[in-house]
Structures are given as structure tokens and as C-alpha cells.
Amino acid sequence: MPSGARNKREQKTITDFLDRFTVLAVDEAISWQALEWYVQYHLSHGTGFLDCLIGATVSQYSIPVYTLNTKHFSMFPGLDLRRPY
């Protein structure tokens, strides 16, 4: 159920939008990699755990990260960082 919908029309709009995306599973290996990067980069770079989780996930799936905030992911080795525009 989409959060933030004020009525059924908005709920359908949100659901239709979200249906275009693929959900990637976060497994144990991804979780451990995220934790390792968090311990390694949190104090030195101010990296948050969710950025570590995103980084570890895209690293495991070998897919690019499209972001306007490349500095949030630049310390993670081997990531394919791309600006969406």
C-alpha cells in the first residue's frame, strides 16, 4: 500500500509508478558488506548506513548507481556511478 496517498486515484497513480521498478533482494552477503563499509567509512566520510546498503546492493548485482550525490558513493570500490542527467 503506497504511503502518502490521499485517495484511491492517488494510490493507483503511485502503485502504477512503483510497478515500473524492479525490487532487488538484500541477502546476508549484501548486509555484511554494507556493515563492513559502514564501519570503514562512517567516521571518515560521514557515510550513512542506507548509502552503504545501497552501495553493497548495486555492487552485488553489478548495476550502476544513478545519483546526483556521487560523493555519497565515491568511496565504495568498484561502483559504476552515473549522473542521471
C-alpha positions in Angstrom: 0.0 0.0 0.0 1.6 3.3 -1.1 2.2 5.8 1.7 1.1 9.3 1.3 -1.9 8.7 -1.0 -4.9 10.8 -0.1 -7.4 8.8 -2.1 -7.8 5.8 -4.4 -6.8 7.7 -7.5 -3.6 8.9 -6.0 -3.0 5.4 -4.6 -3.3 3.9 -8.1 -1.0 6.6 -9.6 1.7 5.8 -7.0 1.2 2.0 -7.4 1.4 2.3 -11.3 4.6 4.3 -10.9 6.2 1.9 -8.5 5.3 -1.1 -10.6 7.8 0.0 -13.2 10.7 -0.7 -10.9 12.4 -4.0 -10.0 12.8 -4.9 -6.4 16.2 -6.2 -5.5 16.5 -8.7 -2.6 19.0 -7.8 0.1 20.7 -11.0 1.3 23.1 -11.8 4.0 26.2 -11.1 1.9 24.9 -7.7 1.0 24.1 -6.9 4.6 27.5 -7.9 5.8 29.2 -5.8 3.0 27.0 -2.8 4.0 28.0 -3.2 7.6 31.7 -3.5 6.7 31.5 -0.3 4.6 29.6 1.5 7.3 32.3 0.7 9.9 35.0 1.6 7.4 33.5 4.9 6.1 31.1 6.3 8.7 33.6 8.2 10.8 35.9 9.2 8.0 33.3 10.1 5.3 30.1 10.6 7.3 28.5 7.8 5.3 25.1 6.7 6.5 24.1 3.0 6.7 21.4 3.3 4.0 24.0 4.6 1.5 26.2 1.6 2.5 23.2 -0.7 1.9 22.5 0.8 -1.5 26.2 0.6 -2.4 26.5 -3.0 -1.3 23.3 -4.0 -3.2 24.3 -2.4 -6.5 27.8 -3.9 -6.1 26.4 -7.4 -5.6 24.1 -7.1 -8.6 26.7 -5.3 -10.7 24.4 -2.5 -11.7 25.1 1.2 -12.0 24.2 3.8 -9.3 22.3 6.8 -10.8 22.6 9.6 -8.4 23.1 13.4 -8.2 25.0 12.8 -5.0 28.1 10.9 -6.2 30.1 11.9 -3.1 27.8 9.6 -1.1 29.1 6.6 -3.0 32.5 7.6 -4.3 34.4 5.9 -1.5 33.0 2.4 -2.3 35.3 0.5 -4.5 34.2 -0.7 -7.9 30.8 1.1 -8.2 29.7 2.4 -11.5 28.5 5.9 -10.6 26.4 7.8 -13.1 24.6 11.1 -13.0 21.0 10.7 -14.4 21.3 13.9 -16.4 
